[in-house]
Amino acid sequence: MSTTLLMPKATAVWLVDNTSLSFDQIAAFCTLHPLEVQGVADGDVAGGIMGVNPIQNGQLTREEIEKAEADPSYRMKVSDPKVRVAAATKRKGPRYTPISRRNERPNAIRWLLRNHPELKDAQIMRLVGTTKSTIDSVRENTHWNSANIQPMDPVTLGLCSQIDLDLEVKRAAAKSGQPMADEADTGTMLLTAEEALATAGGRTGATDLPGGPDETRRPEQDEELDADSVFAKLKSLKSDSADQDD
């Protein structure tokens, strides 16, 4: 694993002042351009930067410097750290809620408590990004703004996505052992477009249109038109109009 050099410009200042390394060697070690290292040596670049000793930092050894000074084509390498710090793992905290929408959280909590009582407090906390004390105050009507709280869908408020809400509802239903209302009969099988339209039409009564089901047929289901008959009809119409003009 490659180690990144700390404070490359300050290290370059120290190497220019305390070693006989070439500009190319210093540039390769400090990941700088050779002209930039030359500017450091001339005082045009990094004028107010104090040099940092990479040997004291443990990123370079005296033997490595001596080897590079003896061979101008040699490129120094950053030493491996003696102590390896474990990478900080990102802790998963509560969902972030924008400041402009934080006042809407009690409304979303009221909606979830009313429409999905099977949800646990931990699930509501994940969806809305709130605390258990706020959920208890909304449930017991002890919230400071309880008189103005109106149940509103958290998806509409933008506090969570519909996918997250459906996932939490499914988890709560699975733990309680009660299947969801929509999946009790139909299951989770995907439907084709025709089946979905037929199901939607059956639920809304859209199929009971005047004229019966024959009017809903596609034009391609009727008899296909013959191109010769169409042109013959057009010729007959033209001949009739010509006779009338004469």
TAKAFEN-V45883 format. One record per residue. PSI is psi as a letter, one per 30 degrees, with the letter a starting at -180 (999 if undefined). Layout:
psi
PSI
PSI
This chain:
psi
k
k
k
k
k
k
i
e
e
e
e
e
e
e
e
e
f
g
l
g
l
l
e
e
e
e
e
e
e
g
h
l
k
e
e
e
e
e
e
e
e
f
g
f
k
h
e
g
k
k
k
k
j
f
e
e
f
g
f
k
l
e
e
e
e
e
e
e
e
f
j
f
f
k
k
l
k
k
k
k
k
e
k
k
k
k
k
k
k
j
k
j
a
l
k
k
k
l
e
f
g
f
f
f
e
e
e
e
e
e
e
e
e
e
f
i
f
f
k
l
e
e
e
e
e
e
e
f
h
a
l
e
e
e
e
e
e
e
e
g
h
g
k
f
h
e
f
g
k
k
k
k
k
f
e
e
f
g
f
l
l
e
e
e
e
e
e
e
e
e
e
e
e
e
e
f
g
k
l
l
e
f
f
e
e
f
a
g
k
k
l
l
e
e
e
e
e
e
e
e
e
e
e
f
g
f
f
i
l
k
f
a
f
f
f
g
l
l
f
f
f
l
k
k
k
k
e
e
e
e
e
e
e
e
e
e
e
e
e
e
e
e
e
e
e
999
